[in-house]
Amino acid sequence: MASPDTHSQVQDYYGTQLQTSQDLLTNACCTDDIPLAHRRILAQLEPEVLDKYYGCGVCIPEAIEGITVLDLGSGSGRDAYLLSKLVGEHGHVIGIDMTEEQLDVARRHIGAHTEKFGYAQPNVEFRHGYIEDLKSAGIPDNSVDLVVSNCVLNLSTDKEATYREIFRVLKPGGELFIADVFADRRVPETLRQDPILYGECLSGAMYTEDFRRLLLRLGVNDYRLLSSRRLTINNAEIEAKVGNIGFYSLTVRAFKLDIEDKCEDHGQVATYLGTVSGQPHKFVLDDHHTFETGRPMLVCGNTAAMVAETRYAPHFKVLGDTSQHFGLFDRGTVPAVASADALPGGCC
């Protein structure tokens, strides 16, 4: 369980010290990479909800209409209300946050957004709770289709408990989709104890290899990187404190699937049908799997499972199974699309 002292420090930082996103001291929790369709929805949201937003990336995947979504560290409710519109009236969104001041902001705008979206009743709710213990917030096992989190998981001081809870509440085939801050090395304990660095989402950042190892311990054998952006911080005093540590905003996805820790070749082929809303020409699974509509692609067993045993299944045709094995999958058969700043992600 996370330290009560750290919990109270974070609650004070986000509930009292920060009044709007303009009060942040670094750019770790800032992003302008928002799809046009999302921007149009955000334009409908209440100003107070937008002003109190502290995310570090875009953490909403495709094909979410009608599903149940859990937003960890939902704060003022910006992403939860965006999700509320995207899942539709028959979907459901649950926001979890430990900061009462942020929950107050989110809750007082439920009625306004329900009316704006034209819903007969709200499809979003906000619960007080801790991301390390979702049971206390009333989230049952295998009850959620999608877990999202935007620049929050780094604030947990018990990362293993947090990720264990995530995969407990996800349904089989469910997805974790996060934007968060990670580091290219382990952050020294002296920096981890700095309340400003912690509140700015820096000193709680996991080393990427420790993140990979943590998921492996939990039986999550493969995760995928969608995007990587090195943080420039833009604060001389804080840059002097962190020295040579590289901090990155990563967008990552992982699924609750029985898959392998290496990408194995079973001779499988996947074809995207072009049927995901807003994605008629291509579907991006990760930074090295972009499926062109109608074009068959050789895929490893893990990738085949990600598109055939999840909510994406209706949008793909997958040929072959795992009954034959041809050794490790050759990444050379898949076009690579990775930035110069990209950190390792996934098994293939």
FENHURA-V275667 format. One record per residue. RES is the residue in three letters. PHI is phi in radians with two decimals (NA if undefined). NEAR is the number of other C-alpha atoms within 10 Angstrom. Layout:
BEGIN
res/phi/near
RES/PHI/NEAR
RES/PHI/NEAR
END
This chain:
BEGIN
res/phi/near
MET/NA/14
ALA/-1.14/17
SER/-1.08/11
PRO/-1.02/10
ASP/-1.08/9
THR/-1.15/17
HIS/-0.96/17
SER/-1.18/13
GLN/-1.10/16
VAL/-1.17/23
GLN/-1.04/19
ASP/-1.16/15
TYR/-1.12/19
TYR/-1.53/22
GLY/-1.65/19
THR/-2.15/12
GLN/-1.17/12
LEU/-1.55/16
GLN/-1.75/13
THR/-2.50/15
SER/-1.11/17
GLN/-1.21/14
ASP/-1.46/10
LEU/-1.10/19
LEU/-1.57/18
THR/-2.28/20
ASN/-1.73/18
ALA/-1.08/25
CYS/-1.83/24
CYS/-2.15/18
THR/-2.69/13
ASP/-2.18/8
ASP/-1.59/10
ILE/-2.11/12
PRO/-1.02/9
LEU/-1.00/9
ALA/-1.06/10
HIS/-1.26/16
ARG/-1.06/12
ARG/-1.14/11
ILE/-1.27/15
LEU/-1.03/19
ALA/-1.12/10
GLN/-1.56/13
LEU/-1.38/18
GLU/-1.14/15
PRO/-0.96/11
GLU/-1.09/15
VAL/-1.09/22
LEU/-1.24/17
ASP/-1.12/14
LYS/-1.64/23
TYR/-1.44/21
TYR/-2.30/27
GLY/-1.35/24
CYS/-2.13/28
GLY/-3.03/26
VAL/-1.84/24
CYS/-2.20/23
ILE/-2.21/21
PRO/-1.47/16
GLU/-1.60/15
ALA/1.01/17
ILE/-2.00/20
GLU/-1.08/17
GLY/1.43/15
ILE/-1.74/17
THR/-1.76/22
VAL/-2.11/26
LEU/-1.97/28
ASP/-1.84/25
LEU/-1.54/26
GLY/1.25/28
SER/-1.25/29
GLY/0.98/31
SER/-1.30/28
GLY/1.70/33
ARG/-0.99/23
ASP/-1.18/27
ALA/-1.10/27
TYR/-1.26/29
LEU/-1.07/20
LEU/-1.10/28
SER/-0.95/28
LYS/-1.23/25
LEU/-1.28/20
VAL/-1.37/20
GLY/1.46/18
GLU/-1.08/19
HIS/-1.66/14
GLY/-1.55/18
HIS/-2.54/22
VAL/-2.20/27
ILE/-2.06/22
GLY/-1.77/26
ILE/-2.03/26
ASP/-2.65/24
MET/-1.72/21
THR/-1.81/24
GLU/-1.07/16
GLU/-1.08/16
GLN/-1.21/23
LEU/-1.09/22
ASP/-1.04/14
VAL/-1.05/16
ALA/-1.07/24
ARG/-1.19/16
ARG/-1.29/12
HIS/-1.94/17
ILE/-1.05/18
GLY/-1.08/12
ALA/-1.11/12
HIS/-1.29/20
THR/-1.03/19
GLU/-1.18/12
LYS/-1.07/11
PHE/-1.43/16
GLY/1.32/12
TYR/-1.59/15
ALA/-1.25/9
GLN/-2.59/12
PRO/-1.10/19
ASN/-2.00/21
VAL/-2.30/24
GLU/-2.46/18
PHE/-2.18/22
ARG/-2.07/16
HIS/-1.36/17
GLY/3.12/20
TYR/-2.00/21
ILE/-1.19/28
GLU/-1.41/21
ASP/-2.56/17
LEU/-1.29/21
LYS/-1.09/15
SER/-1.15/12
ALA/-1.64/14
GLY/1.39/10
ILE/-1.69/19
PRO/-1.29/14
ASP/-1.06/15
ASN/0.87/16
SER/-2.06/16
VAL/-2.16/24
ASP/-1.42/22
LEU/-2.55/25
VAL/-1.96/25
VAL/-2.13/26
SER/-2.78/25
ASN/-2.12/27
CYS/1.07/28
VAL/-2.20/26
LEU/-1.07/25
ASN/-1.12/21
LEU/-1.38/25
SER/-1.31/22
THR/-1.66/19
ASP/-2.22/15
LYS/-1.08/21
GLU/-1.12/17
ALA/-1.08/16
THR/-1.11/21
TYR/-1.24/19
ARG/-1.10/18
GLU/-1.11/19
ILE/-1.02/26
PHE/-1.39/24
ARG/-1.23/19
VAL/-1.44/22
LEU/-1.19/25
LYS/-1.23/18
PRO/-0.96/18
GLY/1.48/21
GLY/-1.25/23
GLU/-2.18/25
LEU/-1.75/23
PHE/-2.38/25
ILE/-2.28/28
ALA/-2.01/25
ASP/-2.67/28
VAL/-1.67/32
PHE/-2.22/30
ALA/-2.11/25
ASP/-1.56/17
ARG/-2.84/16
ARG/-1.30/16
VAL/-1.38/19
PRO/-1.03/12
GLU/-1.04/10
THR/-1.04/8
LEU/-1.32/16
ARG/-1.12/16
GLN/-1.50/13
ASP/-1.40/14
PRO/-1.13/15
ILE/-1.24/18
LEU/-1.07/18
TYR/-1.20/21
GLY/-1.12/23
GLU/-1.46/24
CYS/1.20/27
LEU/-1.86/30
SER/-1.29/28
GLY/-1.60/28
ALA/-1.17/29
MET/-1.40/23
TYR/-1.15/17
THR/-1.00/20
GLU/-1.24/17
ASP/-1.19/13
PHE/-1.09/17
ARG/-1.04/19
ARG/-1.15/13
LEU/-1.07/17
LEU/-1.07/19
LEU/-1.05/14
ARG/-1.08/11
LEU/-1.57/12
GLY/1.47/17
VAL/-1.71/22
ASN/-1.48/24
ASP/-2.63/25
TYR/-2.25/22
ARG/-2.17/22
LEU/-1.69/22
LEU/-1.72/22
SER/-2.68/21
SER/-2.48/24
ARG/-2.37/18
ARG/-1.27/18
LEU/-1.44/20
THR/-1.65/13
ILE/1.19/17
ASN/1.06/12
ASN/-2.52/11
ALA/-1.04/9
GLU/-1.14/10
ILE/-1.26/16
GLU/-1.04/14
ALA/-1.13/9
LYS/-1.18/12
VAL/-1.46/16
GLY/1.06/8
ASN/-1.55/10
ILE/-1.15/16
GLY/-1.66/16
PHE/-1.87/24
TYR/-2.26/25
SER/-1.58/23
LEU/-1.96/27
THR/-1.86/25
VAL/-2.27/21
ARG/-2.28/23
ALA/-2.60/22
PHE/-2.13/25
LYS/-1.49/25
LEU/-2.37/20
ASP/-1.55/15
ILE/-2.19/19
GLU/-1.70/14
ASP/-1.52/16
LYS/-2.32/16
CYS/-1.47/22
GLU/-1.77/22
ASP/-1.67/19
HIS/-2.04/22
GLY/1.24/19
GLN/-1.57/20
VAL/-2.27/19
ALA/-2.08/22
THR/-2.22/20
TYR/-1.39/26
LEU/-1.59/21
GLY/1.33/18
THR/-1.83/17
VAL/-1.24/18
SER/-0.98/10
GLY/1.41/12
GLN/-2.24/15
PRO/-1.28/13
HIS/-1.85/14
LYS/-2.82/18
PHE/-2.32/20
VAL/-1.73/14
LEU/-1.44/18
ASP/-2.79/21
ASP/-1.29/20
HIS/-2.38/17
HIS/-2.28/19
THR/-1.97/17
PHE/-1.57/21
GLU/-1.36/18
THR/-1.00/17
GLY/1.41/15
ARG/-1.77/12
PRO/-1.10/17
MET/-2.30/18
LEU/-1.14/21
VAL/-2.37/26
CYS/-1.35/24
GLY/-1.08/24
ASN/-1.15/24
THR/-1.10/23
ALA/-1.01/24
ALA/-1.15/20
MET/-1.10/21
VAL/-1.79/21
ALA/-1.93/19
GLU/-2.11/18
THR/-2.33/18
ARG/-1.19/18
TYR/-1.42/18
ALA/-0.93/15
PRO/-1.11/14
HIS/-1.77/17
PHE/-2.33/20
LYS/-1.96/16
VAL/-2.01/20
LEU/-1.78/14
GLY/1.67/13
ASP/-2.40/14
THR/-1.76/14
SER/-1.26/7
GLN/-1.97/11
HIS/-2.39/14
PHE/-2.12/10
GLY/1.58/11
LEU/-1.13/14
PHE/-1.26/21
ASP/-1.52/14
ARG/-1.05/15
GLY/-1.13/7
THR/-1.47/10
VAL/-2.02/16
PRO/-1.02/11
ALA/-1.58/12
VAL/-2.34/13
ALA/-2.38/15
SER/-1.41/11
ALA/-1.11/9
ASP/-1.58/11
ALA/-1.10/17
LEU/-1.75/19
PRO/-1.00/14
GLY/-2.70/21
GLY/1.34/17
CYS/-1.77/17
CYS/-2.49/22
END
